[in-house]
Each structure stands twice: as C-alpha cells, then as structure tokens.
Amino acid sequence: MKNVLFATTALVAFAGAAAAEVSFSGAMTAGYNEIGENGLFFDADLDMSASVDMGDNVTATASVQLFEWDDDNRDLDADVTVEIVYTGDPLSASLKMGDMGDKGASEYFYADRSGMAIDVENHDGDDEVRALLEFGDFGVAIGCDMAGNQSCDGDGFNFGAGATFGSIELGLGYDDADNGSEAWGVSADATFGAASVGVSYISNETSGEDSMGVAVGYAVSDALSVGAYYAANSAAASDDSYGADVGYTAGALTLGVFFDHTTAGTDEYGVDVAYAVNDQLTVNAGYLSGAADSIDNGNGYIDDHFYAGVDYAINDAISATVSYSTANEDLGSVEYREGVSAFITATF
C-alpha cells in the first residue's frame, strides 16, 4: 500500500507543475497446457506510466506495475519506479529509484562477456537507486540497494564509469555487495568496420578469484554474421569457457547455430530456426543438445531439448500460438511452455 501512496503522491506533486500524461499498458494470456499448467491457465498484468515536462529540460516519469496475476502467483503489490531526468548538451543527468531496467550503476558502462564465471552484481532489481551524470563522451553512475529498510545505508553500494574515444568504449564497474563480496571489473569495446572486439576483466577481492573474457564478431554480409568468445576463469569448480555462433537471415528465414563449452565443463550445441510464412504466420523450431544439469523441465534435468510452434498474429494486439516443447522456452516475443500448448495473447 505504501508504494501505491508513494506513486500517487509523486503524480500529484508532478501535476502541480504541469499536467501529467498518464497511460496504461498490459497483457493477457489464456489457453491450455498439458504439463506445466496442468490444463487451462490464465496470466495477466497491468502497468501504469506517467510523464511530466517540468520545464528547463527536466522531465519526471513514474511507472507502476499495478498487478501480475498467474495460476501460481497473484502479486498485487505495486512496484514503483520514479525517474527525474535533465537533458542538456553536453551535460545530462538523472536520478532513478525502483527498477533499473538492467542498467544498475555497476553495469551501466561495464560490459560482461559470455562464459565469465564472475560478474559485477548489476543491482537492477525493484529496490535500487541510481544517480547518473554524463558529460559528452564521459559518464559516471552511483547506486545502492534500498531493499529491507528502504534507505541507502551502505548496503549494495555500486559504482560505474565510462568513456568513449571514437570507436572505442571503456567501462568500469564496482560493487560492494551487502553479502560481504567486493568485486570490480573493467571492459573495452572497439569496432573496426564490420568487425567488433570486446575484452573484460573482473576481480573478486573477497574470494581472490578473477575472470577474463574476450569476444569477437564479424558481419560477413547483411545476411550472415559470426561470433566467438573465450573466458579464462580462476573460480573454483569453473572451467574455462568458449563458444561460437552463426546467424543467418535471408528473406523470411532466420537461422542461428551455436556451440558452447560451459563453465560446468559440458559441451552444448544447438540450432534455432524461424520462418515467416507471411506477415501473420511464423513457424519456430529449435534443438539443444548436451544441456545436462542446465535445463530443468520441472520433472528433472534433461540432456536434449527441442521445441516447435506456430504463431499467428490475428492483428497488432492479438496472437494465437500452438506449440510443443520439452522445457520452457523463451523466444522473446512469445514463450513456449513445457508440453503441448494452445493459447491466445492480447496486449494493449
């Protein structure tokens, strides 16, 4: 309740300066699933957002997840995010409280690489605060974790800094987590025409472990791209990790192939295919092998995973899906549940 009152108070305060633009959005999914949902299921969520132009290049926004409802959980506690932004040239700044949206201070500028066993905690959850200042090609971010007592008393202090020099981007991330773990990382990314290279290093000062990762990519053509990575890990029980992937898009066909040697020492490989029959109908299929101890289908771990489904866009707001999957599979625009599923999704 205090979150709802806080959001209401914030909007009233904003409205004193200018009229707030308020909008609602949400989604609803209803259908049948034979395993994970044991029959008919229903999911829904509703969100509200407001924005106010305060003048002098200052904008205030507030967003609230009013509720999230599914068969297993009915979350009616509002999650509030409030942000005040100043946009200038060359100086810009913001103060954000709530959900950082995968942009906590410690990883705002720092870039992680695939296969690295150690990471700087991002602090992008629902109870965070982040102050951001950017001046031209330079920036700094400071944040903390407000979970528990709703105040910044040193718990989860995190810091980030970055700079851009032409096609080179440098990043720094630091985290003094409330669990007593202190870690810092540095990263560098560069582009050379169609090629890209990224290098990252992390040191955990508490455990004495570190990790270094390198990633490269190359756009062979508008249709074909390739990438590879290698990560050296000193963390106990973590192998060095490496992998490669190929992406191909031509007309209605999208194809992805990948291979990974994971930190657990297992080899995984797979393929994902999507084919747009027309503007409304899309067919998806995929296969993953060697995923032991990494994919839990709810009934135990499985070594091989495959999925197939058909998605039909009835209009811009409503789509229908029929699918089969050996485990939950998130395709971004749609999620296939384990087993046979048939459902309709509506967004607004």
PyMOL commands that set and color helices and strands:
alter all, ss='L'
color gray80, all
select helices_A, chain A and resi 2-17+105-107
alter helices_A, ss='H'
color red, helices_A
select strands_A, chain A and resi 21-33+39-55+58-69+74-75+79-87+91-98+128-135+138-145+157-165+168-176+182-192+195-204+210-219+224-233+241-250+253-261+267-276+281-289+304-313+318-325+329-330+335-336+339-347
alter strands_A, ss='S'
color yellow, strands_A
deselect
rebuild
show_as cartoon
